[in-house]
Amino acid sequence: MKIKNFINLKIGKKSIDFHNLILDEYLERFVKTQLDINVSIKAPNLKKLRTLYIKFDTPLSFDATSKIDPFESFDIALPLDLDDFLQNISDKAITAKYIYSAKERVYNLSTRQYESISNYYGRNITALGFNALFAVLRLGGYTCSILNTSNYNISFEETQDFVLTRRDTISTDADFWSNDSRIKGPIHLTVDGGPSLLYQDPLFTEHDGGSVSSVVPQPTYAQLYSVGFSSYKDYIDKEYVIGQDIEAVNNGTSISLSGLENVLSNKLIYPNEQLQPSNSIYPLKANYKYVIYKYKLFQEIYSRNPSYVEGGDEPRYISTWTDTGVYYYQSRPLNLEGNLDLKIKYERS
């Protein structure tokens, strides 16, 4: 997987294009969310960049490995409006478009309160940071990407609009196939989940004499389930289930898959110092053409809590993460010989 981005900043009539630095922190979130369904369900709170952070006056020092706490490094935050986000899913790439704009009030990260944007008119903006959950909740963790703007003479001005458009493209060179036509691409690379697949009871409740639905269908999320080998892209001949047959190890910005048996011809003998090469024992090519990564899709389904009492501590609804029965494959040509140690890498483009 590779991720690249494009940023356009408009201040009044001035328009500037940038490419910011994707930090390891963001790549690590893509790894975490596909290995554990308990983390996958939090994907929108981890990968959807809902907050723009702004630093004034003095530059920040950072590199790709920096762990940047937005509350310690930035001055204010601008939240993303719900209508200012768009995600598109295709078989080879996910695109996410964000539009952040400065309103009359901004969130002060030091005082943890909203204040007038006029307090910052004319001050030089030296860095822009991006993170998931809005800063008020303080659940988004370290900054995901960052841009040094200290040399661009950028500032808020009373008579000029401030609008930043960010477009991320998360791409893969693997071929895609799903057993359900509603799934158009690799959901594990999305920042906001995939389409709802299962029926969700609207769970109507009465309010002021009217009936109101309290629950809407939830997105789907993907978990890496197994690795297989095949001569076809839409069928697995030999499958290894993660946690059962093989192990998936989180290496930060990559996933290592170990424990795979030899997938070559049955005639293969591994040479040692007592064996001499010959036509009968020389390593042969693999029986299979493709290595296939299988992802299962899950959806959160809400139901009424039988223990709920008005005014009590129990929640009105409880949720269950349900296997939708839908899955998809990511396949790559198999050109290796011998035992395999596969690795899924997440990189900046």
C-alpha angles and dihedrals in degrees: 000000000000128000127200132170144200124203129193121189122194122190110174105308094340116102124186129180122212144173111211130205116266106216125219086246090071095045089050090057091059089053095048096047096056097048102052125038089206087062094037091063088059092053096115088053091051109034107026105089099222098161136061114202122201130203122198136206104350126060123241124233116222148137135196093282097048119128102213118189104207092210091058100038107035134055108211140009134218115203122219115247114232092240093052097073131082129178125192124192125203133160095264105026148024118215122198121189123194130183118196120186133180115244131188092279132044132188116254108217093202100050094029090227138109118254140170117289087222088079087073103043112136097009115132113251106221103174141015122205133188130208142158121249115039113268095245089072094046092209100112097087124206125000114278101204136001141197128203109220099163093117098048102074094231123166144150112266128192097235099037130082118231113212126164121190118195124189120187124189116197108190140179134194092213120108116246132222130162135185089225123059091212090072107079102176148352105316093192088070094053121103096209105032131252135283121301111259107175129065115260119202105232089224097214118211130190119250123174092337094313133101116238129184111233100186133053126192110279128228122258125247131202131230126189103245108171149343122234145174129226148149088236134058095223100046135054118217098180120025132191116194116215113243090017108052102008139015128241113208123199108225096177103257096019142042122228119204114199136171098059114149122226109292096191131103116306088240091067118119119184106232121233133179092281094055128077122206117261138153091267099053105027112119112269129209121269121278089227132064100203142040109214129200112205121208124192121209123225132189131196111238120195126211136172115278108236089204094056116122123180107257093012131117098253117098118248092234135031126202135216126197106230131196103236094204088238120118140164139206132228108198134189131180113269108227100154132103128212130015113346131230102185124197131193109207130200113203145167114254 
